[in-house]
């Protein structure tokens, strides 16, 4: 999955954030953010996916999984499948940022402040702020929107991550392009979008991410004297952890579906089949297998990404 964090001003001034999307500085800074997120977070993600999709007897835990991966496959092993999310991150950030900003404004104007002047016409007074529930609604809608971009990226990434052989000649896929070509040749566009429903369901939990982000931002602004970047750091990291805590079980099921064979040997034709299989194999604990590396990753990956974003914005001329 790949998680996004935005400056606090985005939650309160969507028009300004929308302008940043069109500015080349924000575009380039988004690349820096994506590279940072991938560099910090992808090794955690590889361990998470392997724990989620492997038999429980293969690894004793996250540390054992990491050590086995490094011993058998080297450092490259923990960065398997990194190319698809890196290549797609720029598009994913753009879609997420643009849609989240649009939906926040749409929800604010048509639900919470219906009948009032539109935000772009509100010159004489400060535009009404979107309540936390509005951020939750916008988060869900943005999550569904970006799923159509993130779904194929995460699908390819997951299949590459569960290739355990260090010898490339023994792998089914030699890389992301080969993976896409083989899936498309055998199963068409539906094969590329395998697991879309589970992706949509998983990103429905964006209500928890952006709702808690708003709560943390408001609380820190009101009760501390922290600078905006520091507030962004803490609110972004903490809200990411809130999101993963509530959404993780659905991610486990999503990964099972995305790594399921695509031919007649397919085991999970429906989402509930994968969900039942997880419970049957390990009980309720199965829905949290691999949670530790994911939880440990959530804060630093998002916090560091925001630091990189702000640093890149300051380094470039206006």
N, C-alpha and C positions, 0 to 999 in steps of 0.2 A: 503494500500500500503505500502508497506514498503519501505523506501528510503535508499541508500547506499552512503557513503562518503569515499574517499580514499586520502592518502597522496599525496602531490603535486608531489613527485618524480614519481608517477605512470604515470602522464601525460607526463613526459619528458624522463623517463628511463624504458620502458616497460619490458626490460629483467630483470632488478633488481626486479621489482614488481612481475614478473612471478616466480622468484626464491623464493620470500617470500610466495607465495601461497603454494609451496611445503614444506615449513618449518613449523615445528609444532608450533613455536612461533606465526606465523601469524594465524594459525588455531585456537589456543586457544584464541588469542587476538580478533579474529573475534567473538567468542562466547561472550566475554565481551562486545564488541560493540553491538551485537544483543540484549543482555539482557538490556543494557542501553537504546537503542532505544525503546525497548518495554516498559520499565518501565516509561520512560518520555513521550513517544508518544501515547501509546495505549488508555489512557483515552480520549485524544483529538479525536482519531480515532473513538472510540465508539460513542461519541457525534456527530461527523461528519456523520457517517453512519446512525444513527437514524434520524437525520435531513433530510438526503438525501432521505430516504425511507419511512418516515411517512407522514401522511396527515398534511398539514400545520396548521390545527387547534389543533393538539395534543400538540405541544410545541410553546411557544411564541418566543423562540429564544434559542441560545446556553446555556445561563445561566439557563433558565427555564428547559431545557432538563437535564442539569447537576444536578440541585437541585431535580427534580422529580426522576431521576435515583438513587441518593444517598438516598433520603427519602424512596423510595419504595423497593429498592434492596440492599442498602448499598454500601460500597466501592467495593465489589465484582462485582457489576453491571457495573461499568466502566471498569472492566477488563474482561468482558465476551468475549469469543472468543480469548483470549490471547494465549492459548496453541498452536494452529496451527502455527501462525507466529513465536512463540518462538522456536518451534521444527524445523520449516523449515528454520529459518534464517541462520543457519550455511551453509546449502546447497545453499540457495539463494545467500549469500555473495560469496561463492566459485564460483558458476556459473557466477555471475556478474563480479567478479574480473578477473577470468580467461578469460572469453569471451571478456570483454572490452579490456584487455591487448592484446589479440590475434588479435582482429579486428583493434585496433589502429596500430599495427605493419603491419598487412596485407594491410590496406588502405594506410599507409605511403609508403610501399615498392612497391605496385602495381598501385597506382594512382598518388600520389603526388611526388614520387621519383622513378618512373619506370626507369630502366636502370642503376641506381646507385647501388653500392655494398649494399647487404643486411645489415641490422642493426647489425647482429651478426658478419659480416665480417668487419665492419667499425672500425678498430683498430687505424689507423693512423690519423683519424680525428673524430671530434665530429659528431655523427649521426644527420642528419637533423631533425629538430623539426617538428612535425605534426602541420599543421595550424588549426585554430579553426574550419573551415569547416570539416576537417578530424575528429576532436573529435565529431562533430555532427553526422557524418555518422556512426562512431563506436558506438556512444551512441544508435542510432536507432537499429543497429544490435544486440547489447548486450541486449537491451530492449526486442526485439523479442525473443532472446534465453532464457532469464530468465523467460519469460512469461509462458513457459511450466512447470516451477516449481512453480512460484508464483500464477498462475491461480487457481489451486485446493486449495492452502492454503488460498487465499483470498476468495474463494467461501465458504469454510467451515466457516471461520471467520465471514463473513458477515451474514450467516444464524444464527449463534449463537448470534451475536450482536443484532439482532432484535427480540430476545425472551425476552419479557418484564416481564414475570411473575417471581416473587421472589420465588415462590413455584416450585421446580424442578419437582414435579409430574405432574404439569400442562404444562410443556414444551414439545414440539415435540421431541427435542433432549436433552439427558441428558449430552452430552459432545461431543467433537470432534470425538472420535472413534465411538460413537453411530451414529453421524451424517453421517460419511463416510459410515458406514455399511448400514444404511437405504437408503441412496442415491444410493449406488452401487447395493443393492438388488432390488430396484425399477426401476433404470434407467441405470445401467451398468456404464462402464467407461465414456461414453458420459455424463452421469449425473454428474460425478465428475468434468469433464472438462467443465461443463456448463458455458458459458460466456467467453470462450477462445478468441473468436474474439474481444470482447470488451476489454479484457486484452491486446491483441496485439495492438489494436488501441490506447489504453491509453498509453502504453509504447513506442509508436512511438515518443511521445513527450520527450523522453530522449535526443533528439537532443538539446532541450532547456537547460536541466540540465547540460550535459557535455560540451556543447558549452560555456555556461555562466561560468561554473566552470573554464574552461581554461582562459577565458577573465579576470575573477576576480583574478585568480592566477598570471597571467602575470602582470596585472596592479599593484597589491599589491607588487609584487617582484621588479618591476621597480621603483615605486614611494614611497615606504616606506622602513623602516629599520626593519620591523617586522620579527620575527623568523619564520621558516617554520611551526611549529605547530600553531602559531597564524594566519598565512596566511591560513593554512588548515581550521582553525576554522571559519574564516570569509568567505572565498570563499565557503566552504561547506554549511554553513547556508544560505548565500545569494543566491547561485545557486539553492538550494532546493526551496526557495521561488519563484524564477523565474519559475522553472518547474511547481509548483503547480498553479501559476497564469494562465499559458497558458493551462495547461492540465486538470484543475479542471472540466470543463463541461463534458469532456469525462468520468471522474471518476464518476460523478453523474449518467450518463447513465449506466455505468458498474455496479454500485451498484444496480440500479433498476433491471437490468437483473439477477444479481446474487441472489437477494432475491425474484425473481419471482417464483411462484409455478411451480413444475416440471411435473405436471400431465396434464390432459385435461383442467384444469382451468388456464393453462398458459396464461398470458396476452400479453407477448411480444415475439412472435416467431422470430422477426427480430430486429436488432439493431435500425433501424429507427423508429420502433414502440415505443420503449422505449423513444427515443429522442423526438418524437412527443408528447408523453404523458406528459413528463416533461414540455414542452412548453404550452400544452393545459391547464395544471393545474395551472401554475404560471407565464407564459410568460418567457421572457429571464432571469428574476431574479431566476427562478427555477433552472437554470443551475449553480447557485452559492449558492444554499441553503446549509448551513453547512460550507461555505468557511472560516468563521472566526476561528473556532477551528482548522481547517486544516492549515491555514496560521500561526496561533500562534504556532502550533506544529512544523512546518517545520524547523525553525531555531534551537531551543534548542535541538530537538531530534537528528538532524544530527551533530550539534556542540558537544554535550555531548558524542555522540557515538564515535566521533573521539578522544576526550580527553581520553575516556576509552580505546580505541584501543592503543593509544600511551603509556598510563600508563602501560597497561598490557605487551606491548612489552619491555618496560624498566625494568619491575619487573622480567621478566624471564631471566634466564641465556642463553647466546648464545650457 
